[in-house]
Amino acid sequence: MRGNVDKGAWSRRLPETDVLEVAGISIYVLHHLARLDLKPKAAGFGAVISGHSHVPKQEMRDGVLYFNPGSAGPRRFKLPVSVGRLILEDGGVRGELLHLQLTES
């Protein structure tokens, strides 16, 4: 996915959005949730994955999981360092946020 700091000719090859189908569940992926230009439930998506804010968060809205895994790279601002995992079971999807502990070297 193309993010807001992906600049230059090389970045034009990266999509702004993508759709994945995993275990019969459609997942919409985009960088910035504010640029969501469709109604996920009406479009049949089980989850919307975004990341722009680097704030780990998950919530269910109208039966759709909205999931931001945060950022696993160097700590940004004062946000936790985290990754996310999607769990697909029983025809549904749920998220799990995993907070990482950084060690100083």
N, C-alpha and C positions, 0 to 999 in steps of 0.2 A: 504494500500500500504506500501511496505517496503521502508524505507528511508536509507540514507547512515550512519546514526548513530544507526540504529536498528541492534543490534548484539546479539549473543547468539542463543541457540537452539530454543527458542521460536519464533525468527524472521523468521526462515525458513518456518513457516506456512503462512507467509504473502506473497502474490504474488508481483512480481516485476512490473507487468503490469496487467491491467484488461480492459475489454470491457463492457460498459453499453449500453443498448438500452432503450431509453426513448422517448415516443411519436413518435416512428418511426425514431429517430435520433440515430446513433451510435456514441459513445463517447469513445475515447481511453484515458486511464489514466496511467501515469507513474510518477515516482519521478523526474527523471533528463531528461530534454528535449534533452540533448546531447546524450542520449542513445536511442533515437528514431530510430528504426531499420526497419521502413517501410515507405511507401509513403501514408500518410493519405488520400489524395484525391483518389488515385487509389484503396485503400482498402475500400472506401466508408464511411469514418468517417466525421462527421460534425464538430467535435471538438476534440482537443487534450488538456488534462489537465495535468499540471505538477506543481512542487512546489519547487524544490531543492534550487533555488536561494533566495527564500523568497521575491523576488521583484515582487510586483503586476504589472501585465502587460497583455494586450490583444491586439491581432492583427489578422487580416484576411490575410491568405496567400492562394492563389489559391482556394478560396472559403471555406477554413477550418478555424475555429476559434482556435487560439492558446491562451490558457488562463492559467495564474498563479494567483491564488487568493491572494498570499502573505502569511502573517503569522498573526494569530489572538492571538498568545501567547504573552509572554513578548517581548518587543521591542528588535529586533536583529540588531546589528550594528546601523546605523542611519536610518534604513528603516521605512516606515510608518507601523502601525499596521492595518491590513485589512482582510477582508473576501471577498469572491466572490459569485456571484449568477449567475446561468445560466438561461436564459429565453428562453423557447422553444415556438415558436408561428409561425403560418403560414408555418409549415414544415421546419423552420430554427431554428438556435440557435444563441444567442448573449450573451455576458457577461456583468455583471455590477460589478464594484469594489466599495466596501464600506469601507471607511477609518474610523477607530474607534478612538475616543478620549479617552486617558487614564487619569484617575484621580490619582493624587499622594495621598497616605494615610499616 
